[in-house]
Amino acid sequence: MLAIVIDSVGDKSGTYKLLRNHSSLPFSLIKSRIKDHDAVIEVYMLDLDGLRKVRELIHELNTIGTKVTIRDSTGIITLEIVNNLISTFEEIAAEREELDALMFEEEE
C-alpha cells in the first residue's frame, strides 16, 4: 500500500479541493487526517492507474505549495521511486502486449 500524508498545507482551499477530487473520504475526515498526519490517500502498489493518479495529485499539491510524504510498507519513499515503479509496470505491460501479438501471429 502506498500512502500520502500531508506535511504542510500551502493553499488550504486548493488542497482540500484536490483531495476531495481524488478521495471518497468526507471533508471532516480529510481535515482530521491532515491535522493528525495520517494518510489522506492510499493506493495499492500494483494499481498502475492508481499510482498514476497519485503521482498527478502529488504534482498538483506541490504546485500549490502543499508538501507531502509518500510512504509504503518500508517507510518514507521518494517520488522518484514512484516514477520508477510506474515505468516498470508500463514496460511490463508493453512487453506483455508484444508477446500477445507474437502468440496470435503464430496461431494464424
N, C-alpha and C positions, 0 to 999 in steps of 0.2 A: 504494500500500500504506500502510495506517495501522498504526503500531507503538506498543505500550505498553511503556514502560520504567519499572521500579520505582526511585524515587529513595531512599525510606526506608521501612522496614517498621515498622508500628505493632504490631499483634497478629500475631506471627510465625506461629503455627499457623493462625489465621484466614486470613491472606494466602495461605499455601500451599494451604489447602483450597479457597479461591475460585479460585486459579489452576489447580489440578488439575481443578476442575469445568468450567473454560472452555477447557482446553487438553489436547491429547493428548500433550504432552511428558512424559517421565519426570521424576519428582521431582528426581532428581540434576541434570538439565539445567536445570530451573526454578531451583534453588538457585544453580547456576553462573551462569546468565544474570542473576539478581538481583545477585550479587556483582560481576559484570563490567559491570553497567549496560547489558546487551544487551536486545533486545526479548524479552519473555516471551509476548506475544500479538501476532499480526499478522492483519490482515483487509483484504480488498480494499475500496478506496474506493467501489466500485459495488455492494457487497453490503449491501443495506439491512438484512436480518436480522442480519448480522454486525456492522454498525455499532450496531444497537440493543443487541445483547448486550454489546458493548464498552462502550457508554455505561452500561449497567446495572452491569457489572463495576467500572467506574471509581467509580461512586457507592458501591457496596458496599465497595470498598477504602478510599475516603476516610472512610467511616463508621467503620471500624476503625482509622483513623489511618495508613494506608499512603498515601504520596504517590507520584504517578505523573507521568510526562511523556508527552505524546502527540506523535508525530512522523509527518510524511508526507514526500514527496519534496522539499518546500521547507524542511523543518526543523521546529522545535517549533511546534505549534498548540495552541489552547485548546479546552476542552470546548465553548465557545460555537460554535466553527467546526464541530465535530462535530454539535452540535444543529442548526445551520443546514443542514448537508448532509443530515441525516436529514429535516428538514422539507421541504427542496426535493424530495427523492426521493418523499416522501409526497404532496406536491402534484402532482407529475408523474403518479404512479400514479392519483390521484383524477381528474385531467383525462383521462387515457387511458381510464379506466372510463366517464366521461361521454361521450367521443367514441364509444367502442364501443357504448354504449347508443343513442346517436343514429343510428349507422350501421345497427344492427339494426332500429330502428324504421322507418327509411326502406325497408328491404328488405321489410317486412311489408306 
